Amino acid sequence: MRHCPYCVVIVRETDERCPLCGKPTVQGEIQRTETQHIPGATEYPSFRSGKEKQAVQEEVPDSKMTRKIAVELVSVFFGIALVVTVLANLFAEHRLSWSLYAGVGILMLWLVICIPLILKKYPWIIFAVLGPSIPLLIFMLDVLDGHITWYLNYGLPITLLAELCLTLGALFIGISRRKGLNVFAIILLAVSLFCLGLEIIIDLNLIHRIALDWSVVVSFVCVPMAGLLFYLHYRIMKKASLRKLFRL
């Protein structure tokens, strides 16, 4: 009859660790190096003290705390950038001019980066916040000089097009059960759609008709690649390994 050398608890011949204290038995360590695990033997979970469990938990930070720290760091970085930009403008020209544009751009970047981190569990609220905020900030960039020039013809349509492509891409990626190469395929399709819409907007404002040119080339590249990635993801990678496919 075997006993644990640390807590003197009776252990079985197949036990490599004591079921009470979790420490290895002498015979268990020898058995680990000389023989394999005996089939049918019951494995006991390793027991940790309260201090050991706390140390393990401290090593793996909570994702919520990580996002909070990231938001704080980004906010401090952008805040410093905004203050430095304003002070540099005041020092050079003794008034606010180009720093207003930079400030709107910094605010826009902060919203795009921090809002998804703050509202990670609420994707529709993210779209509800960023959807109207980005066009409004683009509008502010246009009216800072006191006139509305490019916003209605270019700024608003291109912004709405970008938001539409991002929303559709995020939606299809979110509803995908198995994520892999299909994510890159969806991104390629979104890029192709954005390029087509962008050229249509530019053509309607410059030549007042649609004459697709470079966006068609982009689509001819992106769409076949997306189709290949979809095929690899849903057919080949799901049913056969790449080693068997390419005979590696």
N, C-alpha and C positions, 0 to 999 in steps of 0.2 A: 504494500500500500504506500503510495507516494504522498508526500506533503510539500506544501509550498515552503521554500527556505526562508521566506520573509514573514508571512503571517501564520504559518503552520496550519493552513487549511488543507483538508484532504482533496487531492486532485486526481483526475483519472490519468491513465497511462498515455492517452492521446493528447492531453492538454499541453499546449506549448506555453500558455500563459495562465496565471492564476485567475479564476473567475471572480475573485473578491477584490484583490488589489491591482490586478492587471499586469503585474510584473512577471518577467519570464522565469520559468523553472529551469533548473540546470539541465535536466534531461530534455526539456523542450527545446532549448537552444541547440543541443547536440542533434536532436531529431530534425530540426529545421535544416541543418547543413548536410545531414547524411541521407535523409529519406524525404520523400514527398508527403504531402498531406494525405492521410488515410481516408478513403471514401466513406461517407456515412457518419463521420465524426462530427459532433456538434461544435460549432464555433461560437465562442463567447465574445461579445463586444468588449473592446478595451475600455477600462474604467479610468477616468481622469479626475483629479481632485478639482476643487473649486477654483484654485489659483491657475491650474493648467487650462481649464475651460475658459477662464477670463482672458488668459494670454492668447489663446487661439482666436477668440472673438475680437480681440484688439488688433490682431494681425489682418483680419478681413474687415475693412471699413464698410459701413453701411452706405448703400448707393445713394440714399437721400442726403446723407452728410457730404458725400463726394460731390453731388450736384450743387449743394449749397456752397461749398468751398469754391467750386468752379465759377459760380455766379458772382461770388464776392471778389475773386481775383480778376475776372473780366471787368466787373464794374469799377474796381480800383484802377485798372489799366486804362480803360476808356475815360474815366474821370480825369486822370492825370493828363492823358492826351488832349482832352478838351480844354483843360485849364492852360496847358502850355500853348495850344493853338491860339486861344483868345489873347493871352499875354503877348505872344509874338506879334499878333496883328495890331494890338494896341501900341506896342513899343515901336513898330515900324511905321504905322500910318496914323497913330493917335485916334483911331476910330475903328469900328467893327465893319469889315467889308467881306473879304474872302473867308474869314473864320466862321461866318454864318453858314456858308455852304459846307465847310468841314464839320461844323457842329451838327448839322442835320445828318450828314453822312455817318458820323460817329453814333448818333442816336439810333439811326436805322440799323447799323451793325449790331448795336447792343440789343435791340429788340429781336433781331433774327437769331442771335446766339443765345440769349438768356431766356427768352420766353419759352422755347421748347424745353430748356432745362428746368424751369420753374414749374411748368404745366405738363410734364412728361406723361402723366397718367391720364390727361384729358386732351387728346389730340384735336377734337373738334373745337374746344375752347381756344387752342393755339391758332387754328385757322380763323376763328371768329375775331381774335385779337389782331393777328398780323394782316388779315385780309383787308380791312379798311385802313389800318395804320400805314402800311407801305405806300399806297396811292396818295394818302394825305401828305406824307413826308416828301414824296416826289413833287406834289403840287407846291409845297413850301419852297422847294429848290427853284421852281420856276418863277414864283411871285416875289422872291427876295429882291429882285431888281425893280419891282413895282409894276411889272407887266406880265400878262399871260401870253407866252409865245409858243413854246413847243409842247406844252403839257397835253392839250386836247388832241393834237394830231399824233404825237409820238409817245409821250410819257405815260399817259393813262392806258392806251391800248397795249403797249408793250408790257407794262406792269401787270395788267390783268391777264395777258397771255402767259407770262411767267408764272403767275400764281395758279392759273388753270393747269399748266403742265406739271408743276410741283404737286398740286393737290391730287391730280389723277395718278401720278407716279407713286406718291405716298399711299394712296388708297389701294392700288393694285398690289403694291408690296406688302401692305398691312394685311390684306385678305389672303395672301399666299400662305398655305400651310407649311410647305417646305421651302425654305429660302436658300438660295445658292446662286447658280448661274442665271436663274430667272430674274434676279434683282438687277444684274447688269443689263439684261435684255430690256427690261422695263425702262431703265435709265436711257438706253440708246433710243428707244421709241419716243420717249419724252423729249429728248434733244432734237430728234427729227421733226416732231410736231412743232416745237418752238421755232426751229429754223424756217419751216414753211410759213408759219404765222407771221414771223418777223419780216420775211421778204414780202408777204402780201401787204402788211402795214406800210412798209417803205414804198412799195410800188404805187399804192393808192394815193399816197401823199405827194410823190414826185412826178409820176407820169399818169396818174389818174386811171390806171388800168393794171390788171394783174398780168405780169410777164415773169413767170417763175424761171430762175436761172440757177444760181449757186445752191439754193436750198434743195433742188432736185438731186444734185450731185451728193449732197450730204445724206439725203434719204436713201439713195442707191447704195451708199456705204453702210449706213446704220441699220436699215431694215433687214437685209440679208444676214448681217452679223447677229441681230437680235433673234431672227428665226433659227439660226444655228445654235445659239445659246439656249433657246427654249427647247430645241430638239435634244441637245445634250443633257439638259436638266431633267426633262420629263420622260424621256425614253431610255437613253443609254445609261446615264448615271443612276437611274432608279432601279434598273433591272440587271445591269452588268457593271462590274468594276472596270476601271480604266486599265488595270493590269491585264485582264482577260481580253479587253477590246483591242489593245495595241500589242498583246503578247509580250508583256514585259517580264 
